[in-house]
Amino acid sequence: MERKEFLKKLGYSAAAFFIVDFLSGCGKGDQVPIVDFYLDLTDPANTNLLNLGGFIYVNNTIVFKGLDNNYYALSKVCTHQGCDVEYNVSQNVMTCICHGSRFDITGTVLLGPAASPLFEYATELIGTQLHVFTP
Ligand code: FES
């Protein structure tokens, strides 16, 4: 049975199946966001992901289609003071409208005031299902 069929049988044929949880990491007090969900790219709610530079917000993530035609997912929460970041396709960077921080498409800080990177999630395209998960 293919994954898509399996999900449909479970009743998750709509846009997404997700699990978001937080676990303490390595005794350092860090929070490691655990994300595991699917986006159906045939669902009209996810149409933005069919276009280069298109993005959507799902479960505290920003999922987007980069200029290289690959899918990326990052925490949408700016590490400075928590505003949402946006994908600026013309410059191929993530920008925060609150105080101007910029991040590359893997979440690395390019310009402060944010000092910490955005958490990067893994993506895997399986047919028309985009799997987004914590690596
Ligand atoms: S909250 Fe993003 S730069 Fe301040």
Backbone and ligand atoms as CSV (ligand in chain L), in Angstrom:
chain,resi,resn,atom,element,x,y,z
A,1,MET,N,N,0.848,-1.168,0.000
A,1,MET,CA,C,0.000,0.000,0.000
A,1,MET,C,C,0.897,1.236,0.000
A,2,GLU,N,N,0.614,2.179,-0.890
A,2,GLU,CA,C,1.394,3.399,-0.937
A,2,GLU,C,C,1.012,4.311,0.224
A,3,ARG,N,N,1.940,5.196,0.549
A,3,ARG,CA,C,1.745,6.088,1.685
A,3,ARG,C,C,0.464,6.899,1.559
A,4,LYS,N,N,0.204,7.408,0.356
A,4,LYS,CA,C,-0.982,8.234,0.141
A,4,LYS,C,C,-2.249,7.435,0.421
A,5,GLU,N,N,-2.284,6.212,-0.085
A,5,GLU,CA,C,-3.450,5.360,0.158
A,5,GLU,C,C,-3.616,5.090,1.641
A,6,PHE,N,N,-2.483,4.852,2.283
A,6,PHE,CA,C,-2.518,4.594,3.714
A,6,PHE,C,C,-3.121,5.775,4.466
A,7,LEU,N,N,-2.668,6.977,4.098
A,7,LEU,CA,C,-3.173,8.163,4.779
A,7,LEU,C,C,-4.660,8.354,4.530
A,8,LYS,N,N,-5.090,8.090,3.309
A,8,LYS,CA,C,-6.515,8.232,3.004
A,8,LYS,C,C,-7.323,7.258,3.843
A,9,LYS,N,N,-6.824,6.051,3.976
A,9,LYS,CA,C,-7.554,5.064,4.774
A,9,LYS,C,C,-7.637,5.495,6.229
A,10,LEU,N,N,-6.669,6.247,6.661
A,10,LEU,CA,C,-6.701,6.747,8.030
A,10,LEU,C,C,-7.580,7.989,8.162
A,11,GLY,N,N,-8.065,8.471,7.045
A,11,GLY,CA,C,-8.935,9.632,7.097
A,11,GLY,C,C,-8.188,10.949,7.028
A,12,TYR,N,N,-6.976,10.903,6.545
A,12,TYR,CA,C,-6.181,12.119,6.468
A,12,TYR,C,C,-5.996,12.553,5.022
A,13,SER,N,N,-6.998,12.381,4.192
A,13,SER,CA,C,-6.847,12.709,2.788
A,13,SER,C,C,-6.922,14.200,2.534
A,14,ALA,N,N,-7.279,14.965,3.514
A,14,ALA,CA,C,-7.312,16.418,3.346
A,14,ALA,C,C,-5.897,16.954,3.270
A,15,ALA,N,N,-5.741,18.164,3.578
A,15,ALA,CA,C,-4.464,18.833,3.339
A,15,ALA,C,C,-3.299,18.300,4.140
A,16,ALA,N,N,-3.481,18.010,5.361
A,16,ALA,CA,C,-2.293,17.724,6.141
A,16,ALA,C,C,-2.565,16.807,7.310
A,17,PHE,N,N,-1.559,16.082,7.634
A,17,PHE,CA,C,-1.519,15.291,8.836
A,17,PHE,C,C,-0.314,15.815,9.585
A,18,PHE,N,N,-0.513,16.142,10.823
A,18,PHE,CA,C,0.634,16.725,11.504
A,18,PHE,C,C,0.715,16.292,12.956
A,19,ILE,N,N,1.898,16.343,13.380
A,19,ILE,CA,C,2.198,16.154,14.787
A,19,ILE,C,C,3.208,17.223,15.150
A,20,VAL,N,N,2.895,18.002,16.110
A,20,VAL,CA,C,3.851,18.983,16.586
A,20,VAL,C,C,4.032,18.739,18.070
A,21,ASP,N,N,5.230,18.620,18.449
A,21,ASP,CA,C,5.519,18.354,19.839
A,21,ASP,C,C,6.857,19.011,20.157
A,22,PHE,N,N,7.125,19.118,21.381
A,22,PHE,CA,C,8.407,19.658,21.774
A,22,PHE,C,C,9.039,18.734,22.802
A,23,LEU,N,N,10.295,18.484,22.600
A,23,LEU,CA,C,11.055,17.663,23.522
A,23,LEU,C,C,12.248,18.463,24.010
A,24,SER,N,N,12.634,18.214,25.190
A,24,SER,CA,C,13.851,18.851,25.675
A,24,SER,C,C,15.034,18.233,24.971
A,25,GLY,N,N,15.999,19.059,24.655
A,25,GLY,CA,C,17.134,18.571,23.892
A,25,GLY,C,C,18.397,18.451,24.706
A,26,CYS,N,N,18.946,17.306,24.763
A,26,CYS,CA,C,20.312,17.055,25.210
A,26,CYS,C,C,20.658,17.673,26.547
A,27,GLY,N,N,19.694,17.946,27.356
A,27,GLY,CA,C,19.989,18.466,28.668
A,27,GLY,C,C,20.497,19.899,28.671
A,28,LYS,N,N,20.447,20.562,27.532
A,28,LYS,CA,C,20.915,21.940,27.465
A,28,LYS,C,C,19.776,22.922,27.705
A,29,GLY,N,N,18.571,22.403,27.853
A,29,GLY,CA,C,17.431,23.280,28.036
A,29,GLY,C,C,16.874,23.787,26.723
A,30,ASP,N,N,17.477,23.390,25.599
A,30,ASP,CA,C,16.974,23.809,24.298
A,30,ASP,C,C,15.682,23.060,23.986
A,31,GLN,N,N,14.819,23.690,23.227
A,31,GLN,CA,C,13.605,23.042,22.776
A,31,GLN,C,C,13.825,22.601,21.335
A,32,VAL,N,N,13.649,21.325,21.071
A,32,VAL,CA,C,13.779,20.796,19.718
A,32,VAL,C,C,12.375,20.605,19.171
A,33,PRO,N,N,11.989,21.407,18.172
A,33,PRO,CA,C,10.640,21.266,17.639
A,33,PRO,C,C,10.515,19.988,16.803
A,34,ILE,N,N,9.570,19.154,17.153
A,34,ILE,CA,C,9.308,17.926,16.413
A,34,ILE,C,C,8.101,18.174,15.524
A,35,VAL,N,N,8.307,18.098,14.230
A,35,VAL,CA,C,7.254,18.352,13.253
A,35,VAL,C,C,7.194,17.175,12.300
A,36,ASP,N,N,6.009,16.766,11.939
A,36,ASP,CA,C,5.845,15.660,10.985
A,36,ASP,C,C,4.455,15.791,10.363
A,37,PHE,N,N,4.393,16.350,9.159
A,37,PHE,CA,C,3.097,16.492,8.507
A,37,PHE,C,C,3.257,16.406,6.989
A,38,TYR,N,N,2.115,16.192,6.331
A,38,TYR,CA,C,2.067,16.092,4.870
A,38,TYR,C,C,1.191,17.196,4.320
A,39,LEU,N,N,1.595,17.746,3.187
A,39,LEU,CA,C,0.775,18.716,2.475
A,39,LEU,C,C,0.427,18.123,1.119
A,40,ASP,N,N,-0.856,18.106,0.817
A,40,ASP,CA,C,-1.321,17.612,-0.475
A,40,ASP,C,C,-1.239,18.766,-1.477
A,41,LEU,N,N,-0.344,18.645,-2.449
A,41,LEU,CA,C,-0.140,19.751,-3.388
A,41,LEU,C,C,-1.278,19.888,-4.390
A,42,THR,N,N,-2.219,18.964,-4.399
A,42,THR,CA,C,-3.403,19.108,-5.250
A,42,THR,C,C,-4.528,19.835,-4.512
A,43,ASP,N,N,-4.332,20.071,-3.219
A,43,ASP,CA,C,-5.331,20.786,-2.424
A,43,ASP,C,C,-5.230,22.277,-2.739
A,44,PRO,N,N,-6.344,22.946,-3.085
A,44,PRO,CA,C,-6.303,24.378,-3.394
A,44,PRO,C,C,-5.676,25.221,-2.277
A,45,ALA,N,N,-5.754,24.762,-1.047
A,45,ALA,CA,C,-5.159,25.520,0.063
A,45,ALA,C,C,-3.637,25.591,-0.057
A,46,ASN,N,N,-3.049,24.715,-0.849
A,46,ASN,CA,C,-1.593,24.661,-0.968
A,46,ASN,C,C,-1.097,25.121,-2.340
A,47,THR,N,N,-1.970,25.774,-3.088
A,47,THR,CA,C,-1.643,26.204,-4.448
A,47,THR,C,C,-0.378,27.053,-4.512
A,48,ASN,N,N,-0.145,27.870,-3.503
A,48,ASN,CA,C,1.059,28.727,-3.514
A,48,ASN,C,C,2.337,27.912,-3.682
A,49,LEU,N,N,2.316,26.689,-3.219
A,49,LEU,CA,C,3.532,25.872,-3.270
A,49,LEU,C,C,3.844,25.362,-4.674
A,50,LEU,N,N,2.947,25.588,-5.611
A,50,LEU,CA,C,3.211,25.158,-6.985
A,50,LEU,C,C,4.041,26.185,-7.744
A,51,ASN,N,N,4.168,27.386,-7.185
A,51,ASN,CA,C,4.887,28.468,-7.859
A,51,ASN,C,C,6.236,28.733,-7.199
A,52,LEU,N,N,7.248,29.017,-8.006
A,52,LEU,CA,C,8.536,29.403,-7.446
A,52,LEU,C,C,8.331,30.605,-6.531
A,53,GLY,N,N,8.850,30.499,-5.330
A,53,GLY,CA,C,8.707,31.593,-4.380
A,53,GLY,C,C,7.425,31.552,-3.575
A,54,GLY,N,N,6.530,30.648,-3.903
A,54,GLY,CA,C,5.282,30.557,-3.159
A,54,GLY,C,C,5.521,29.973,-1.777
A,55,PHE,N,N,4.770,30.459,-0.805
A,55,PHE,CA,C,4.932,29.916,0.548
A,55,PHE,C,C,3.603,29.877,1.276
A,56,ILE,N,N,3.542,29.022,2.288
A,56,ILE,CA,C,2.400,28.946,3.183
A,56,ILE,C,C,2.924,28.765,4.605
A,57,TYR,N,N,2.076,29.119,5.556
A,57,TYR,CA,C,2.383,28.893,6.964
A,57,TYR,C,C,1.575,27.701,7.446
A,58,VAL,N,N,2.238,26.768,8.078
A,58,VAL,CA,C,1.568,25.592,8.637
A,58,VAL,C,C,2.266,25.233,9.942
A,59,ASN,N,N,1.522,25.157,11.014
A,59,ASN,CA,C,2.056,24.660,12.292
A,59,ASN,C,C,3.368,25.318,12.709
A,60,ASN,N,N,3.396,26.620,12.698
A,60,ASN,CA,C,4.602,27.380,13.078
A,60,ASN,C,C,5.777,27.182,12.137
A,61,THR,N,N,5.487,26.685,10.932
A,61,THR,CA,C,6.543,26.605,9.923
A,61,THR,C,C,6.163,27.484,8.738
A,62,ILE,N,N,7.174,27.861,7.981
A,62,ILE,CA,C,6.950,28.453,6.671
A,62,ILE,C,C,7.510,27.449,5.671
A,63,VAL,N,N,6.647,27.001,4.769
A,63,VAL,CA,C,7.019,26.026,3.752
A,63,VAL,C,C,7.020,26.777,2.425
A,64,PHE,N,N,8.081,26.623,1.649
A,64,PHE,CA,C,8.170,27.411,0.414
A,64,PHE,C,C,8.904,26.648,-0.675
A,65,LYS,N,N,8.641,27.105,-1.907
A,65,LYS,CA,C,9.322,26.550,-3.076
A,65,LYS,C,C,10.400,27.539,-3.490
A,66,GLY,N,N,11.653,27.121,-3.351
A,66,GLY,CA,C,12.782,27.994,-3.639
A,66,GLY,C,C,13.029,28.152,-5.124
A,67,LEU,N,N,13.937,29.068,-5.431
A,67,LEU,CA,C,14.275,29.350,-6.822
A,67,LEU,C,C,14.892,28.151,-7.525
A,68,ASP,N,N,15.431,27.211,-6.754
A,68,ASP,CA,C,16.018,25.999,-7.343
A,68,ASP,C,C,14.970,24.917,-7.572
A,69,ASN,N,N,13.703,25.279,-7.378
A,69,ASN,CA,C,12.581,24.363,-7.593
A,69,ASN,C,C,12.448,23.301,-6.507
A,70,ASN,N,N,13.213,23.434,-5.433
A,70,ASN,CA,C,13.101,22.510,-4.305
A,70,ASN,C,C,12.237,23.120,-3.209
A,71,TYR,N,N,11.701,22.243,-2.378
A,71,TYR,CA,C,10.884,22.703,-1.250
A,71,TYR,C,C,11.737,22.819,0.005
A,72,TYR,N,N,11.432,23.841,0.800
A,72,TYR,CA,C,12.122,24.090,2.054
A,72,TYR,C,C,11.090,24.356,3.136
A,73,ALA,N,N,11.496,24.129,4.364
A,73,ALA,CA,C,10.626,24.446,5.499
A,73,ALA,C,C,11.504,24.912,6.653
A,74,LEU,N,N,11.096,26.018,7.234
A,74,LEU,CA,C,11.809,26.612,8.366
A,74,LEU,C,C,10.791,26.970,9.437
A,75,SER,N,N,11.288,27.170,10.646
A,75,SER,CA,C,10.434,27.784,11.654
A,75,SER,C,C,10.026,29.155,11.134
A,76,LYS,N,N,8.756,29.501,11.291
A,76,LYS,CA,C,8.306,30.820,10.819
A,76,LYS,C,C,8.555,31.905,11.855
A,77,VAL,N,N,9.028,31.528,13.027
A,77,VAL,CA,C,9.147,32.442,14.156
A,77,VAL,C,C,10.553,33.034,14.206
A,78,CYS,N,N,10.629,34.320,13.940
A,78,CYS,CA,C,11.924,35.012,13.985
A,78,CYS,C,C,12.543,34.840,15.367
A,79,THR,N,N,13.827,34.564,15.394
A,79,THR,CA,C,14.506,34.306,16.664
A,79,THR,C,C,14.834,35.577,17.436
A,80,HIS,N,N,14.515,36.735,16.870
A,80,HIS,CA,C,14.740,37.971,17.611
A,80,HIS,C,C,13.627,38.178,18.624
A,81,GLN,N,N,12.423,38.465,18.135
A,81,GLN,CA,C,11.311,38.702,19.060
A,81,GLN,C,C,10.028,38.000,18.622
A,82,GLY,N,N,10.149,37.049,17.714
A,82,GLY,CA,C,9.017,36.171,17.450
A,82,GLY,C,C,8.056,36.554,16.349
A,83,CYS,N,N,8.357,37.541,15.545
A,83,CYS,CA,C,7.476,37.855,14.408
A,83,CYS,C,C,7.587,36.763,13.342
A,84,ASP,N,N,6.606,36.713,12.468
A,84,ASP,CA,C,6.661,35.768,11.355
A,84,ASP,C,C,7.650,36.256,10.302
A,85,VAL,N,N,8.379,35.320,9.718
A,85,VAL,CA,C,9.253,35.656,8.600
A,85,VAL,C,C,8.507,35.382,7.299
A,86,GLU,N,N,8.972,36.013,6.240
A,86,GLU,CA,C,8.392,35.824,4.907
A,86,GLU,C,C,9.502,35.463,3.932
A,87,TYR,N,N,9.129,34.748,2.880
A,87,TYR,CA,C,10.102,34.417,1.850
A,87,TYR,C,C,10.099,35.521,0.809
A,88,ASN,N,N,11.257,36.134,0.611
A,88,ASN,CA,C,11.439,37.164,-0.407
A,88,ASN,C,C,12.109,36.494,-1.596
A,89,VAL,N,N,11.308,36.102,-2.559
A,89,VAL,CA,C,11.833,35.308,-3.670
A,89,VAL,C,C,12.808,36.099,-4.527
A,90,SER,N,N,12.613,37.398,-4.674
A,90,SER,CA,C,13.490,38.172,-5.557
A,90,SER,C,C,14.924,38.207,-5.027
A,91,GLN,N,N,15.075,38.103,-3.702
A,91,GLN,CA,C,16.415,38.087,-3.104
A,91,GLN,C,C,16.771,36.707,-2.563
A,92,ASN,N,N,15.835,35.779,-2.656
A,92,ASN,CA,C,16.026,34.405,-2.195
A,92,ASN,C,C,16.448,34.357,-0.727
A,93,VAL,N,N,15.767,35.148,0.106
A,93,VAL,CA,C,16.043,35.184,1.543
A,93,VAL,C,C,14.722,35.227,2.313
A,94,MET,N,N,14.834,34.900,3.594
A,94,MET,CA,C,13.714,35.069,4.504
A,94,MET,C,C,13.883,36.431,5.163
A,95,THR,N,N,12.814,37.176,5.278
A,95,THR,CA,C,12.898,38.492,5.904
A,95,THR,C,C,11.877,38.587,7.031
A,96,CYS,N,N,12.248,39.346,8.034
A,96,CYS,CA,C,11.332,39.626,9.135
A,96,CYS,C,C,10.942,41.093,9.044
A,97,ILE,N,N,9.650,41.348,8.958
A,97,ILE,CA,C,9.199,42.722,8.745
A,97,ILE,C,C,9.273,43.560,10.018
A,98,CYS,N,N,9.414,42.909,11.161
A,98,CYS,CA,C,9.391,43.685,12.413
A,98,CYS,C,C,10.636,44.548,12.592
A,99,HIS,N,N,11.813,43.962,12.468
A,99,HIS,CA,C,13.043,44.727,12.725
A,99,HIS,C,C,14.112,44.466,11.672
A,100,GLY,N,N,13.739,43.787,10.589
A,100,GLY,CA,C,14.633,43.686,9.448
A,100,GLY,C,C,15.625,42.545,9.413
A,101,SER,N,N,15.518,41.596,10.307
A,101,SER,CA,C,16.441,40.455,10.228
A,101,SER,C,C,16.252,39.720,8.911
A,102,ARG,N,N,17.345,39.136,8.454
A,102,ARG,CA,C,17.309,38.355,7.213
A,102,ARG,C,C,18.023,37.036,7.461
A,103,PHE,N,N,17.491,36.003,6.805
A,103,PHE,CA,C,18.027,34.656,6.939
A,103,PHE,C,C,18.148,34.066,5.537
A,104,ASP,N,N,19.121,33.169,5.361
A,104,ASP,CA,C,19.147,32.477,4.072
A,104,ASP,C,C,18.088,31.372,4.073
A,105,ILE,N,N,17.970,30.663,2.979
A,105,ILE,CA,C,16.869,29.704,2.859
A,105,ILE,C,C,17.090,28.434,3.682
A,106,THR,N,N,18.230,28.353,4.341
A,106,THR,CA,C,18.416,27.257,5.291
A,106,THR,C,C,18.294,27.743,6.730
A,107,GLY,N,N,17.966,29.025,6.901
A,107,GLY,CA,C,17.733,29.575,8.226
A,107,GLY,C,C,18.917,30.292,8.852
A,108,THR,N,N,20.057,30.301,8.198
A,108,THR,CA,C,21.239,30.973,8.736
A,108,THR,C,C,21.030,32.489,8.757
A,109,VAL,N,N,21.429,33.121,9.850
A,109,VAL,CA,C,21.284,34.572,9.975
A,109,VAL,C,C,22.217,35.275,8.987
A,110,LEU,N,N,21.641,36.179,8.196
A,110,LEU,CA,C,22.427,37.010,7.292
A,110,LEU,C,C,22.561,38.425,7.826
A,111,LEU,N,N,21.533,38.861,8.554
A,111,LEU,CA,C,21.507,40.229,9.071
A,111,LEU,C,C,20.664,40.246,10.337
A,112,GLY,N,N,21.190,40.860,11.394
A,112,GLY,CA,C,20.466,40.954,12.656
A,112,GLY,C,C,19.400,42.022,12.613
A,113,PRO,N,N,18.737,42.219,13.730
A,113,PRO,CA,C,19.174,41.908,15.094
A,113,PRO,C,C,19.070,40.445,15.532
A,114,ALA,N,N,18.392,39.589,14.814
A,114,ALA,CA,C,18.346,38.179,15.219
A,114,ALA,C,C,19.776,37.633,15.255
A,115,ALA,N,N,20.058,36.851,16.275
A,115,ALA,CA,C,21.401,36.302,16.426
A,115,ALA,C,C,21.417,34.791,16.216
A,116,SER,N,N,20.253,34.169,16.268
A,116,SER,CA,C,20.173,32.711,16.148
A,116,SER,C,C,19.447,32.338,14.860
A,117,PRO,N,N,19.799,31.181,14.294
A,117,PRO,CA,C,19.169,30.763,13.042
A,117,PRO,C,C,17.730,30.311,13.248
A,118,LEU,N,N,17.002,30.257,12.150
A,118,LEU,CA,C,15.679,29.624,12.132
A,118,LEU,C,C,15.888,28.120,12.057
A,119,PHE,N,N,15.061,27.364,12.756
A,119,PHE,CA,C,15.190,25.903,12.693
A,119,PHE,C,C,14.766,25.435,11.301
A,120,GLU,N,N,15.585,24.570,10.715
A,120,GLU,CA,C,15.292,24.043,9.385
A,120,GLU,C,C,14.730,22.631,9.486
A,121,TYR,N,N,13.650,22.394,8.780
A,121,TYR,CA,C,13.034,21.073,8.704
A,121,TYR,C,C,13.398,20.424,7.378
A,122,ALA,N,N,13.249,19.117,7.327
A,122,ALA,CA,C,13.489,18.375,6.093
A,122,ALA,C,C,12.190,18.314,5.295
A,123,THR,N,N,12.317,18.228,3.977
A,123,THR,CA,C,11.155,18.034,3.120
A,123,THR,C,C,11.435,16.887,2.163
A,124,GLU,N,N,10.365,16.213,1.791
A,124,GLU,CA,C,10.472,15.089,0.853
A,124,GLU,C,C,9.188,15.067,0.028
A,125,LEU,N,N,9.331,15.149,-1.291
A,125,LEU,CA,C,8.161,15.122,-2.162
A,125,LEU,C,C,7.891,13.675,-2.582
A,126,ILE,N,N,6.707,13.202,-2.239
A,126,ILE,CA,C,6.302,11.829,-2.561
A,126,ILE,C,C,5.042,11.941,-3.417
A,127,GLY,N,N,5.221,11.860,-4.724
A,127,GLY,CA,C,4.083,12.087,-5.621
A,127,GLY,C,C,3.610,13.514,-5.472
A,128,THR,N,N,2.374,13.681,-5.040
A,128,THR,CA,C,1.840,15.023,-4.811
A,128,THR,C,C,1.779,15.358,-3.324
A,129,GLN,N,N,2.390,14.532,-2.512
A,129,GLN,CA,C,2.411,14.772,-1.063
A,129,GLN,C,C,3.772,15.319,-0.656
A,130,LEU,N,N,3.772,16.460,-0.005
A,130,LEU,CA,C,5.013,17.033,0.499
A,130,LEU,C,C,5.113,16.715,1.986
A,131,HIS,N,N,6.097,15.936,2.320
A,131,HIS,CA,C,6.341,15.544,3.711
A,131,HIS,C,C,7.291,16.559,4.332
A,132,VAL,N,N,6.910,17.111,5.452
A,132,VAL,CA,C,7.734,18.067,6.201
A,132,VAL,C,C,7.970,17.470,7.575
A,133,PHE,N,N,9.241,17.378,7.955
A,133,PHE,CA,C,9.534,16.685,9.198
A,133,PHE,C,C,10.847,17.157,9.816
A,134,THR,N,N,10.958,16.912,11.090
A,134,THR,CA,C,12.195,17.192,11.789
A,134,THR,C,C,13.215,16.135,11.390
A,135,PRO,N,N,14.383,16.552,10.919
A,135,PRO,CA,C,15.380,15.556,10.484
A,135,PRO,C,C,15.966,14.777,11.652
L,1,FES,S1,S,11.278,40.011,15.534
L,1,FES,FE1,FE,12.308,39.604,13.688
L,1,FES,S2,S,13.849,41.095,13.583
L,1,FES,FE2,FE,12.855,41.487,15.452
